[in-house]
Amino acid sequence: MLPQQPALPNDSVPGPGELRVLQPGLLRARMPLPFPPGHVNIWFLEHDGGWLAVDAAVASRTTRELWDRLLADPLLGGRPLRALLVTHFHPDHIGLTGWLCGRFGLFPTMTRIEWLMARALWYDSGPDMMAQQIAHYARAGCPPDYLSFVEGRGPLYQRAVGELPRSFHCIRDGEPVRIGGEAWGVITGRGHAPDMACLYNEARGVLISADQILPRISPYIGLHPGEPEADPLGDFLASNERFRPLPESTLVLPSHGEPFRTLHARIDALAAHHAARLDDLVMACRTEPATAFEAAQAVFPRAVQENGQIGFAVGEALAHLRRLERQGRVRAEPGRGEAVQFRAA
């Protein structure tokens, strides 16, 4: 059994293109992002005479240059990547997967749903996809200028994700994987992504939590046009309970923010945060029915003032309104034009 690690000091935060040692055979890098939350953590584990990296960051020239610096860092000892595990399909995690896998002759390791989501989104960029997105935001009651903004912006996924390999190595919830001779259990999270891979090593007392359990913010939980009848918030809250059996003192390594050790308290705080958000949205629909955009204005007043943030605010509002529907606390009804509005029950 490896000893418990002390709380991490401030100087453990690596700069762009730098590595820090967290435990023997476990390193951390921190890549910048051109959008909030501003960075993504990359984890390196010793594996088969080289290294397994967890996640790849967005595809950009800056990120490729930073990867070149990381791979030349003396802490890697000149040893190559032997594997790349991608936690989920979002661009800040999968973006440079094709470039890295091509460079080292690898297949990415992912859950099947996340792999298929990435492949589908990468190739689904035509006018029909854009029409679906615009119709989605019209049903949410978004104003015409935002619909025009979405149409003019066009598809986003390919801008931050390079071409993906055509083959992958599949991992599944509950099945162990061997990394550097050590057993890591796969625990999948839902809500933020459909089947996001998190990794737990009992001997090390370490959980690589991806975006499922973050230390200071909730991951984005949004309803997407591709699955309009889903309940992502219900999925998120339920799948967080999969992590409850792990010790409270587990060292949690999130994709954004700093490592922490208060796992159960953080799960409780996330549940309380979303419970409060649900109450806020019921109040927003109580005086008179509200569209998702109008409800988002009440809960995210600053976000809905920026076209670049409206989609996130409306997606979050829709996810919470869907949860309230399932709880019987609001009901949907036809609104003006194409819009759907929600009334407190």
C-alpha positions in Angstrom: 0.0 0.0 0.0 1.4 3.4 -1.0 1.5 6.0 1.7 -1.0 8.8 1.7 0.3 12.0 0.1 0.3 15.3 2.0 -1.8 18.2 0.9 -0.3 19.7 -2.3 1.6 23.0 -1.9 1.0 25.9 -4.2 4.2 25.3 -6.1 2.8 22.0 -7.3 0.9 23.9 -10.0 2.8 23.4 -13.3 3.1 26.2 -15.8 2.2 25.6 -19.5 4.4 22.8 -20.9 5.8 21.9 -17.5 5.5 18.7 -15.4 5.2 18.2 -11.7 5.6 14.9 -9.7 2.6 14.0 -7.6 3.6 10.5 -6.7 6.2 8.1 -7.9 5.2 7.3 -11.5 2.4 9.9 -11.5 3.0 13.3 -13.1 0.8 16.3 -13.8 0.8 18.8 -16.6 -1.6 21.8 -17.1 -2.5 22.9 -20.6 -4.1 26.3 -21.4 -7.6 26.5 -23.0 -8.9 29.4 -25.1 -12.3 29.2 -23.3 -13.4 28.8 -19.6 -12.2 27.4 -17.3 -8.9 28.3 -18.9 -6.9 25.1 -18.4 -7.1 21.4 -18.4 -5.0 19.0 -16.4 -3.1 16.1 -18.2 -2.0 13.2 -16.1 1.0 10.9 -16.9 1.3 7.4 -15.5 4.4 5.1 -16.0 3.4 2.3 -18.4 5.2 -0.4 -20.3 8.6 1.3 -20.3 7.1 4.6 -21.2 4.0 6.6 -20.2 0.2 6.6 -20.4 -1.2 10.1 -20.8 -4.8 10.9 -19.6 -6.4 13.3 -22.1 -4.9 15.4 -24.9 -6.1 19.1 -24.7 -7.5 21.0 -27.6 -6.0 20.9 -31.1 -4.1 24.0 -31.8 -0.5 25.0 -32.7 0.1 26.3 -29.2 -1.0 23.0 -27.7 1.2 21.0 -30.1 4.2 23.1 -29.2 3.5 22.6 -25.5 3.2 18.9 -26.0 6.6 19.0 -27.7 8.0 20.6 -24.5 6.3 18.1 -22.3 7.6 15.1 -24.2 11.1 16.5 -24.0 10.9 17.1 -20.2 13.6 15.3 -18.2 10.9 13.9 -15.9 9.7 11.7 -18.7 13.3 10.3 -19.1 13.1 10.4 -22.8 10.6 7.6 -22.8 7.6 7.7 -25.3 3.9 7.6 -24.9 2.8 4.0 -24.8 -0.9 4.7 -24.4 -3.4 7.6 -24.5 -6.5 7.3 -22.4 -9.2 9.9 -23.3 -11.8 10.4 -20.6 -14.6 11.8 -22.8 -15.4 13.4 -26.2 -15.2 17.1 -25.3 -12.6 19.1 -27.3 -10.4 20.0 -24.3 -9.9 16.3 -23.7 -9.8 14.7 -27.1 -8.6 17.5 -29.3 -5.1 16.4 -30.1 -5.8 12.7 -29.9 -5.2 12.0 -33.6 -2.0 13.9 -33.6 -0.6 12.1 -30.6 -1.8 8.7 -31.7 -0.3 9.2 -35.1 3.0 10.3 -33.6 3.4 7.2 -31.4 1.4 4.6 -33.3 -1.4 4.2 -30.8 -5.1 3.6 -30.6 -6.8 5.9 -28.1 -8.3 4.2 -25.0 -11.9 5.3 -24.4 -15.4 4.1 -23.5 -17.4 3.1 -26.6 -20.0 5.8 -26.2 -17.5 8.6 -25.9 -15.6 7.3 -28.9 -18.8 7.1 -31.0 -19.9 10.6 -29.8 -16.6 12.1 -30.9 -16.7 10.4 -34.3 -20.3 11.4 -34.9 -19.7 15.0 -34.0 -16.5 15.3 -36.0 -18.3 14.2 -39.2 -21.7 15.9 -38.5 -21.1 19.4 -39.6 -23.4 20.1 -42.5 -26.4 22.4 -42.9 -28.8 19.8 -41.4 -26.9 19.8 -38.1 -26.9 23.6 -38.0 -30.7 23.7 -38.7 -31.2 21.3 -35.8 -29.2 23.5 -33.5 -31.1 26.6 -34.5 -34.5 24.9 -34.1 -33.3 23.7 -30.6 -32.6 27.3 -29.5 -35.8 28.6 -31.1 -37.8 26.1 -29.0 -35.9 27.4 -26.0 -37.2 30.9 -26.7 -33.8 32.4 -27.7 -34.0 35.8 -29.4 -33.6 36.1 -33.2 -30.2 37.8 -32.9 -28.8 34.8 -31.1 -30.2 32.4 -33.7 -28.4 34.5 -36.3 -25.3 34.3 -34.2 -25.4 30.5 -34.1 -26.0 30.3 -37.8 -23.1 32.6 -38.6 -20.8 30.9 -36.1 -21.2 27.5 -37.8 -20.0 24.2 -36.4 -17.5 24.4 -33.6 -16.3 20.8 -32.9 -13.8 20.5 -35.8 -12.1 23.8 -34.8 -10.8 22.4 -31.6 -10.6 18.6 -32.5 -8.2 17.2 -35.0 -9.0 14.3 -37.3 -9.6 11.2 -35.1 -8.1 7.7 -35.5 -10.4 5.2 -37.0 -9.8 2.6 -34.3 -9.8 2.6 -30.5 -9.3 0.4 -27.5 -12.5 0.0 -25.5 -12.8 0.3 -21.7 -16.0 -0.3 -19.6 -17.4 0.7 -16.3 -16.5 -1.7 -13.6 -13.7 -3.5 -15.5 -10.1 -3.0 -14.3 -7.3 -1.9 -16.5 -3.6 -2.5 -16.0 -1.4 0.6 -16.1 2.3 0.1 -15.4 1.5 -3.2 -13.7 -1.0 -1.6 -11.3 -4.8 -2.1 -11.2 -7.0 0.9 -11.9 -10.7 0.5 -11.8 -12.9 2.3 -14.4 -15.8 4.2 -12.9 -17.9 6.0 -15.5 -19.8 9.3 -14.8 -22.8 10.6 -16.7 -24.5 13.9 -17.2 -21.6 16.1 -18.3 -20.8 13.5 -20.8 -22.6 10.2 -21.6 -20.0 7.7 -20.3 -17.0 9.5 -19.0 -14.1 7.4 -17.8 -12.7 8.0 -14.3 -9.9 5.9 -12.9 -9.4 4.7 -9.3 -6.3 3.1 -7.8 -7.0 1.7 -4.4 -3.3 1.1 -3.6 -2.4 4.7 -4.3 -5.6 6.1 -2.9 -6.0 8.1 -6.1 -9.1 8.9 -8.2 -8.6 10.6 -11.7 -12.1 12.2 -11.7 -12.0 13.9 -15.2 -14.8 16.5 -15.3 -17.2 14.5 -13.1 -16.2 15.8 -9.7 -14.4 19.2 -9.8 -13.2 21.0 -6.7 -14.7 24.5 -7.1 -17.3 24.4 -9.8 -19.9 22.1 -11.1 -19.2 20.6 -14.5 -21.5 21.9 -17.2 -24.7 19.9 -17.2 -26.7 20.7 -20.4 -29.5 19.4 -22.5 -28.3 19.0 -26.1 -30.3 19.0 -29.3 -29.1 15.5 -30.2 -31.0 14.0 -27.2 -33.8 16.4 -26.4 -35.7 14.0 -24.1 -32.7 13.2 -21.9 -32.3 14.0 -18.2 -28.6 14.8 -17.9 -28.9 16.3 -14.4 -30.6 13.2 -13.1 -27.9 11.1 -14.7 -25.2 13.3 -13.1 -26.5 13.2 -9.6 -27.2 9.4 -9.8 -23.7 8.6 -11.2 -22.0 10.7 -8.6 -23.2 8.1 -6.0 -21.0 5.5 -7.7 -18.0 7.3 -6.1 -19.5 7.2 -2.6 -17.9 3.9 -1.6 -14.4 5.4 -2.1 -12.7 6.8 1.0 -13.2 10.4 1.9 -9.4 10.8 2.0 -9.0 9.8 -1.6 -6.7 12.1 -3.5 -9.0 13.4 -6.3 -7.3 14.5 -9.5 -9.8 16.6 -11.5 -9.4 17.8 -15.1 -9.9 21.4 -14.0 -8.7 22.9 -10.8 -6.4 21.6 -8.0 -6.3 18.1 -6.5 -8.2 17.7 -3.3 -9.1 15.1 -0.6 -12.7 15.8 0.5 -14.5 13.5 -1.9 -17.7 12.8 -0.1 -18.1 16.5 1.0 -17.6 17.5 -2.6 -20.3 15.1 -3.8 -22.6 16.5 -1.2 -21.8 20.1 -2.2 -22.5 19.4 -5.8 -25.9 17.9 -4.9 -26.7 20.9 -2.7 -25.7 23.3 -5.5 -28.0 21.7 -8.0 -30.9 21.4 -5.5 -30.6 25.2 -5.0 -30.5 25.8 -8.7 -33.7 23.7 -9.1 -35.4 25.8 -6.5 -34.4 29.0 -8.3 -35.8 27.8 -11.6 -39.1 26.8 -10.0 -39.4 30.3 -8.7 -38.6 31.7 -12.2 -41.6 29.8 -13.5 -44.0 30.5 -10.7 -45.4 34.0 -11.4 -45.9 33.2 -15.0 -44.6 30.5 -17.4 -41.1 31.0 -18.8 -39.2 29.7 -21.7 -35.8 28.2 -21.1 -34.1 31.5 -22.2 -36.3 33.5 -19.8 -35.6 31.1 -17.0 -31.8 31.3 -17.8 -32.1 35.1 -17.6 -33.3 34.8 -14.0 -30.6 32.3 -13.0 -27.6 33.3 -15.2 -28.2 37.0 -15.8 -24.6 37.8 -16.8 -24.2 34.8 -19.1 -27.2 35.6 -21.2 -25.8 39.0 -22.0 -23.0 37.4 -24.2 -23.9 35.5 -27.3 -20.9 33.2 -26.7 -22.3 32.1 -23.3 -26.1 31.9 -24.1 -25.9 28.4 -25.3 -24.3 27.2 -22.1 -26.8 29.1 -19.9 -29.8 27.8 -21.9 -28.5 24.2 -22.0 -28.1 24.3 -18.2 -31.6 25.8 -17.7 -33.1 23.1 -19.9 -31.3 20.3 -18.0 -32.6 21.6 -14.7 -36.1 22.2 -16.1 -36.1 18.6 -17.4 -35.2 17.4 -13.9 -38.0 19.5 -12.5 -40.4 17.9 -15.0 -39.4 14.5 -13.9 -40.0 15.5 -10.3 -43.4 16.9 -11.2 -42.5 20.4 -10.1 -42.9 22.1 -13.5 -44.8 21.2 -16.7 -44.1 22.1 -20.3 -46.7 23.8 -22.5 -46.7 25.5 -25.9 -45.5 29.1 -25.9 -45.2 31.8 -28.5 -44.3 30.6 -32.0 -42.0 27.6 -31.8 -41.1 28.2 -28.2 -41.9 25.8 -25.3 -42.5 27.4 -21.9 -42.5 26.0 -18.4 -45.0 26.6 -15.6 -44.6 25.7 -12.0 -46.9 22.9 -11.0 
